[in-house]
Amino acid sequence: MSETIEKPKVTLIQGQDTRVQRVRVGDVEVQVLNAGVVIVGGKMAVAMTIIDAEIGTELADEQAPAA
């Protein structure tokens, strides 16, 4: 079963030099090396390089083995 994912609000936070320094997604703010708006499949998206982050992985529900 496919779950519906809510469209997040993304805010690019710029420094005085206009470079994007942080990105806020909903209530979470992360430091970035760079970030910008791109168009993917006719929709707006954000490409970014996150720095100083704890990174993990997990399988999406549709890839998880049956119980």
N, CA, C and O atoms as a printed pandas DataFrame, in Angstrom:
     atom_number atom_name residue_name chain_id  residue_number  x_coord  y_coord  z_coord
0              1         N          MET        A               1    0.844   -1.181    0.000
1              2        CA          MET        A               1    0.000    0.000    0.000
2              3         C          MET        A               1    0.889    1.244    0.000
3              4         O          MET        A               1    1.826    1.351    0.791
4              5         N          SER        A               2    0.592    2.149   -0.867
5              6        CA          SER        A               2    1.382    3.377   -0.981
6              7         C          SER        A               2    0.848    4.427   -0.009
7              8         O          SER        A               2   -0.355    4.682    0.045
8              9         N          GLU        A               3    1.755    5.030    0.755
9             10        CA          GLU        A               3    1.329    6.061    1.693
10            11         C          GLU        A               3    1.442    7.431    1.039
11            12         O          GLU        A               3    2.284    7.642    0.167
12            13         N          THR        A               4    0.599    8.351    1.459
13            14        CA          THR        A               4    0.637    9.715    0.950
14            15         C          THR        A               4    1.614   10.519    1.794
15            16         O          THR        A               4    1.527   10.529    3.021
16            17         N          ILE        A               5    2.540   11.190    1.128
17            18        CA          ILE        A               5    3.526   12.003    1.830
18            19         C          ILE        A               5    3.146   13.472    1.658
19            20         O          ILE        A               5    2.930   13.946    0.543
20            21         N          GLU        A               6    3.071   14.178    2.777
21            22        CA          GLU        A               6    2.716   15.593    2.763
22            23         C          GLU        A               6    3.820   16.406    2.085
23            24         O          GLU        A               6    5.005   16.142    2.289
24            25         N          LYS        A               7    3.430   17.385    1.286
25            26        CA          LYS        A               7    4.389   18.262    0.608
26            27         C          LYS        A               7    5.050   19.155    1.653
27            28         O          LYS        A               7    4.361   19.929    2.318
28            29         N          PRO        A               8    6.383   19.064    1.814
29            30        CA          PRO        A               8    7.048   19.851    2.855
30            31         C          PRO        A               8    7.270   21.306    2.434
31            32         O          PRO        A               8    7.375   21.615    1.247
32            33         N          LYS        A               9    7.338   22.187    3.427
33            34        CA          LYS        A               9    7.717   23.579    3.174
34            35         C          LYS        A               9    9.228   23.661    3.346
35            36         O          LYS        A               9    9.760   23.277    4.388
36            37         N          VAL        A              10    9.922   24.164    2.324
37            38        CA          VAL        A              10   11.382   24.277    2.344
38            39         C          VAL        A              10   11.756   25.753    2.262
39            40         O          VAL        A              10   11.262   26.478    1.399
40            41         N          THR        A              11   12.636   26.195    3.170
41            42        CA          THR        A              11   13.109   27.576    3.184
42            43         C          THR        A              11   14.621   27.577    3.034
43            44         O          THR        A              11   15.327   26.947    3.821
44            45         N          LEU        A              12   15.123   28.291    2.016
45            46        CA          LEU        A              12   16.567   28.454    1.830
46            47         C          LEU        A              12   16.989   29.692    2.621
47            48         O          LEU        A              12   16.441   30.775    2.415
48            49         N          ILE        A              13   17.953   29.538    3.518
49            50        CA          ILE        A              13   18.391   30.636    4.383
50            51         C          ILE        A              13   19.747   31.123    3.884
51            52         O          ILE        A              13   20.732   30.385    3.900
52            53         N          GLN        A              14   19.779   32.384    3.439
53            54        CA          GLN        A              14   20.970   32.951    2.823
54            55         C          GLN        A              14   21.735   33.841    3.787
55            56         O          GLN        A              14   21.162   34.450    4.690
56            57         N          GLY        A              15   23.065   33.903    3.571
57            58        CA          GLY        A              15   23.914   34.825    4.311
58            59         C          GLY        A              15   23.958   36.164    3.594
59            60         O          GLY        A              15   23.310   36.347    2.564
60            61         N          GLN        A              16   24.727   37.102    4.144
61            62        CA          GLN        A              16   24.865   38.431    3.538
62            63         C          GLN        A              16   25.417   38.361    2.120
63            64         O          GLN        A              16   25.134   39.231    1.296
64            65         N          ASP        A              17   26.214   37.314    1.832
65            66        CA          ASP        A              17   26.796   37.157    0.493
66            67         C          ASP        A              17   25.833   36.464   -0.469
67            68         O          ASP        A              17   26.231   36.125   -1.584
68            69         N          THR        A              18   24.594   36.245   -0.078
69            70        CA          THR        A              18   23.508   35.587   -0.818
70            71         C          THR        A              18   23.704   34.086   -1.010
71            72         O          THR        A              18   22.880   33.442   -1.659
72            73         N          ARG        A              19   24.772   33.517   -0.462
73            74        CA          ARG        A              19   24.983   32.068   -0.541
74            75         C          ARG        A              19   24.054   31.383    0.452
75            76         O          ARG        A              19   23.899   31.839    1.586
76            77         N          VAL        A              20   23.433   30.281    0.018
77            78        CA          VAL        A              20   22.566   29.525    0.926
78            79         C          VAL        A              20   23.453   28.834    1.955
79            80         O          VAL        A              20   24.340   28.061    1.592
80            81         N          GLN        A              21   23.218   29.108    3.230
81            82        CA          GLN        A              21   24.020   28.550    4.316
82            83         C          GLN        A              21   23.291   27.456    5.076
83            84         O          GLN        A              21   23.909   26.522    5.586
84            85         N          ARG        A              22   21.958   27.579    5.148
85            86        CA          ARG        A              22   21.149   26.593    5.865
86            87         C          ARG        A              22   19.857   26.363    5.085
87            88         O          ARG        A              22   19.420   27.207    4.303
88            89         N          VAL        A              23   19.266   25.206    5.321
89            90        CA          VAL        A              23   17.972   24.888    4.722
90            91         C          VAL        A              23   17.041   24.434    5.840
91            92         O          VAL        A              23   17.413   23.604    6.669
92            93         N          ARG        A              24   15.834   24.982    5.857
93            94        CA          ARG        A              24   14.827   24.569    6.833
94            95         C          ARG        A              24   13.753   23.778    6.092
95            96         O          ARG        A              24   13.149   24.270    5.139
96            97         N          VAL        A              25   13.524   22.541    6.545
97            98        CA          VAL        A              25   12.458   21.698    6.003
98            99         C          VAL        A              25   11.479   21.461    7.143
99           100         O          VAL        A              25   11.788   20.747    8.097
100          101         N          GLY        A              26   10.307   22.060    7.043
101          102        CA          GLY        A              26    9.361   22.001    8.157
102          103         C          GLY        A              26    9.959   22.717    9.354
103          104         O          GLY        A              26   10.255   23.910    9.286
104          105         N          ASP        A              27   10.139   21.988   10.456
105          106        CA          ASP        A              27   10.707   22.566   11.679
106          107         C          ASP        A              27   12.182   22.233   11.866
107          108         O          ASP        A              27   12.774   22.595   12.882
108          109         N          VAL        A              28   12.783   21.543   10.889
109          110        CA          VAL        A              28   14.175   21.102   11.015
110          111         C          VAL        A              28   15.070   21.971   10.139
111          112         O          VAL        A              28   14.784   22.185    8.960
112          113         N          GLU        A              29   16.157   22.470   10.729
113          114        CA          GLU        A              29   17.102   23.316   10.003
114          115         C          GLU        A              29   18.450   22.610    9.944
115          116         O          GLU        A              29   18.945   22.123   10.961
116          117         N          VAL        A              30   19.053   22.553    8.737
117          118        CA          VAL        A              30   20.349   21.893    8.570
118          119         C          VAL        A              30   21.333   22.831    7.889
119          120         O          VAL        A              30   20.949   23.673    7.077
120          121         N          GLN        A              31   22.605   22.675    8.231
121          122        CA          GLN        A              31   23.671   23.459    7.613
122          123         C          GLN        A              31   24.021   22.811    6.278
123          124         O          GLN        A              31   24.104   21.586    6.186
124          125         N          VAL        A              32   24.226   23.626    5.241
125          126        CA          VAL        A              32   24.543   23.094    3.916
126          127         C          VAL        A              32   25.804   23.736    3.349
127          128         O          VAL        A              32   26.140   24.876    3.668
128          129         N          LEU        A              33   26.487   22.983    2.507
129          130        CA          LEU        A              33   27.627   23.511    1.763
130          131         C          LEU        A              33   27.110   24.352    0.604
131          132         O          LEU        A              33   27.643   25.420    0.305
132          133         N          ASN        A              34   26.053   23.846   -0.047
133          134        CA          ASN        A              34   25.380   24.576   -1.118
134          135         C          ASN        A              34   23.966   24.034   -1.268
135          136         O          ASN        A              34   23.678   22.916   -0.842
136          137         N          ALA        A              35   23.096   24.815   -1.866
137          138        CA          ALA        A              35   21.713   24.395   -2.099
138          139         C          ALA        A              35   21.091   25.314   -3.132
139          140         O          ALA        A              35   21.472   26.477   -3.257
140          141         N          GLY        A              36   20.138   24.783   -3.865
141          142        CA          GLY        A              36   19.442   25.598   -4.845
142          143         C          GLY        A              36   18.231   24.881   -5.402
143          144         O          GLY        A              36   18.081   23.669   -5.244
144          145         N          VAL        A              37   17.376   25.637   -6.049
145          146        CA          VAL        A              37   16.158   25.104   -6.643
146          147         C          VAL        A              37   16.482   24.521   -8.012
147          148         O          VAL        A              37   17.214   25.126   -8.795
148          149         N          VAL        A              38   15.932   23.338   -8.296
149          150        CA          VAL        A              38   16.070   22.682   -9.596
150          151         C          VAL        A              38   14.685   22.205  -10.026
151          152         O          VAL        A              38   13.783   22.075   -9.198
152          153         N          ILE        A              39   14.522   21.947  -11.307
153          154        CA          ILE        A              39   13.266   21.407  -11.829
154          155         C          ILE        A              39   13.495   19.941  -12.176
155          156         O          ILE        A              39   14.409   19.606  -12.930
156          157         N          VAL        A              40   12.650   19.066  -11.616
157          158        CA          VAL        A              40   12.747   17.623  -11.861
158          159         C          VAL        A              40   11.367   17.138  -12.289
159          160         O          VAL        A              40   10.409   17.231  -11.522
160          161         N          GLY        A              41   11.267   16.627  -13.493
161          162        CA          GLY        A              41    9.978   16.131  -13.977
162          163         C          GLY        A              41    8.893   17.187  -13.972
163          164         O          GLY        A              41    7.726   16.874  -13.735
164          165         N          GLY        A              42    9.258   18.428  -14.229
165          166        CA          GLY        A              42    8.289   19.514  -14.268
166          167         C          GLY        A              42    7.881   20.051  -12.905
167          168         O          GLY        A              42    7.000   20.907  -12.820
168          169         N          LYS        A              43    8.509   19.561  -11.831
169          170        CA          LYS        A              43    8.190   20.023  -10.482
170          171         C          LYS        A              43    9.413   20.670   -9.852
171          172         O          LYS        A              43   10.548   20.292  -10.144
172          173         N          MET        A              44    9.171   21.653   -8.980
173          174        CA          MET        A              44   10.280   22.294   -8.269
174          175         C          MET        A              44   10.832   21.348   -7.220
175          176         O          MET        A              44   10.080   20.656   -6.534
176          177         N          ALA        A              45   12.157   21.326   -7.102
177          178        CA          ALA        A              45   12.838   20.495   -6.114
178          179         C          ALA        A              45   14.016   21.294   -5.566
179          180         O          ALA        A              45   14.353   22.354   -6.094
180          181         N          VAL        A              46   14.640   20.787   -4.509
181          182        CA          VAL        A              46   15.811   21.431   -3.929
182          183         C          VAL        A              46   16.958   20.432   -3.953
183          184         O          VAL        A              46   16.830   19.315   -3.452
184          185         N          ALA        A              47   18.084   20.842   -4.540
185          186        CA          ALA        A              47   19.306   20.040   -4.501
186          187         C          ALA        A              47   20.224   20.684   -3.473
187          188         O          ALA        A              47   20.418   21.900   -3.481
188          189         N          MET        A              48   20.794   19.857   -2.577
189          190        CA          MET        A              48   21.654   20.429   -1.539
190          191         C          MET        A              48   22.699   19.426   -1.100
191          192         O          MET        A              48   22.521   18.215   -1.230
192          193         N          THR        A              49   23.799   19.957   -0.575
193          194        CA          THR        A              49   24.844   19.159    0.050
194          195         C          THR        A              49   24.828   19.503    1.530
195          196         O          THR        A              49   25.205   20.605    1.928
196          197         N          ILE        A              50   24.388   18.546    2.339
197          198        CA          ILE        A              50   24.284   18.753    3.784
198          199         C          ILE        A              50   25.639   18.470    4.416
199          200         O          ILE        A              50   26.298   17.494    4.057
200          201         N          ILE        A              51   26.064   19.320    5.362
201          202        CA          ILE        A              51   27.328   19.089    6.059
202          203         C          ILE        A              51   27.074   18.918    7.550
203          204         O          ILE        A              51   26.065   19.375    8.088
204          205         N          ASP        A              52   28.011   18.250    8.196
205          206        CA          ASP        A              52   27.967   18.039    9.640
206          207         C          ASP        A              52   26.659   17.372   10.064
207          208         O          ASP        A              52   25.931   17.885   10.913
208          209         N          ALA        A              53   26.372   16.205    9.449
209          210        CA          ALA        A              53   25.129   15.496    9.741
210          211         C          ALA        A              53   25.417   14.056   10.148
211          212         O          ALA        A              53   26.404   13.463    9.712
212          213         N          GLU        A              54   24.553   13.504   10.980
213          214        CA          GLU        A              54   24.602   12.084   11.307
214          215         C          GLU        A              54   23.800   11.373   10.219
215          216         O          GLU        A              54   22.642   11.715    9.980
216          217         N          ILE        A              55   24.411   10.380    9.554
217          218        CA          ILE        A              55   23.792    9.756    8.388
218          219         C          ILE        A              55   23.485    8.293    8.666
219          220         O          ILE        A              55   24.323    7.564    9.196
220          221         N          GLY        A              56   22.287    7.870    8.306
221          222        CA          GLY        A              56   21.870    6.479    8.436
222          223         C          GLY        A              56   21.042    6.098    7.219
223          224         O          GLY        A              56   20.732    6.949    6.386
224          225         N          THR        A              57   20.687    4.835    7.112
225          226        CA          THR        A              57   19.855    4.368    6.003
226          227         C          THR        A              57   18.751    3.462    6.535
227          228         O          THR        A              57   18.874    2.889    7.618
228          229         N          GLU        A              58   17.680    3.338    5.771
229          230        CA          GLU        A              58   16.610    2.395    6.081
230          231         C          GLU        A              58   15.884    2.070    4.787
231          232         O          GLU        A              58   15.933    2.843    3.830
232          233         N          LEU        A              59   15.218    0.938    4.758
233          234        CA          LEU        A              59   14.466    0.534    3.581
234          235         C          LEU        A              59   13.095    1.195    3.581
235          236         O          LEU        A              59   12.476    1.364    4.632
236          237         N          ALA        A              60   12.627    1.564    2.400
237          238        CA          ALA        A              60   11.263    2.072    2.273
238          239         C          ALA        A              60   10.309    0.906    2.512
239          240         O          ALA        A              60   10.692   -0.246    2.313
240          241         N          ASP        A              61    9.089    1.177    2.929
241          242        CA          ASP        A              61    8.119    0.133    3.248
242          243         C          ASP        A              61    7.952   -0.880    2.127
243          244         O          ASP        A              61    7.879   -2.079    2.394
244          245         N          GLU        A              62    7.889   -0.423    0.861
245          246        CA          GLU        A              62    7.653   -1.337   -0.247
246          247         C          GLU        A              62    8.854   -2.244   -0.515
247          248         O          GLU        A              62    8.712   -3.244   -1.218
248          249         N          GLN        A              63   10.029   -1.927    0.024
249          250        CA          GLN        A              63   11.211   -2.762   -0.161
250          251         C          GLN        A              63   11.453   -3.686    1.029
251          252         O          GLN        A              63   12.275   -4.599    0.947
252          253         N          ALA        A              64   10.758   -3.461    2.110
253          254        CA          ALA        A              64   10.974   -4.259    3.316
254          255         C          ALA        A              64   10.440   -5.673    3.102
255          256         O          ALA        A              64    9.425   -5.858    2.431
256          257         N          PRO        A              65   11.122   -6.677    3.672
257          258        CA          PRO        A              65   10.638   -8.058    3.520
258          259         C          PRO        A              65    9.290   -8.247    4.213
259          260         O          PRO        A              65    8.991   -7.587    5.208
260          261         N          ALA        A              66    8.489   -9.151    3.674
261          262        CA          ALA        A              66    7.175   -9.442    4.268
262          263         C          ALA        A              66    7.354  -10.067    5.643
263          264         O          ALA        A              66    8.290  -10.835    5.862
264          265         N          ALA        A              67    6.467   -9.741    6.563
265          266        CA          ALA        A              67    6.561  -10.269    7.932
266          267         C          ALA        A              67    6.044  -11.685    8.005
267          268         O          ALA        A              67    6.047  -12.288    9.078
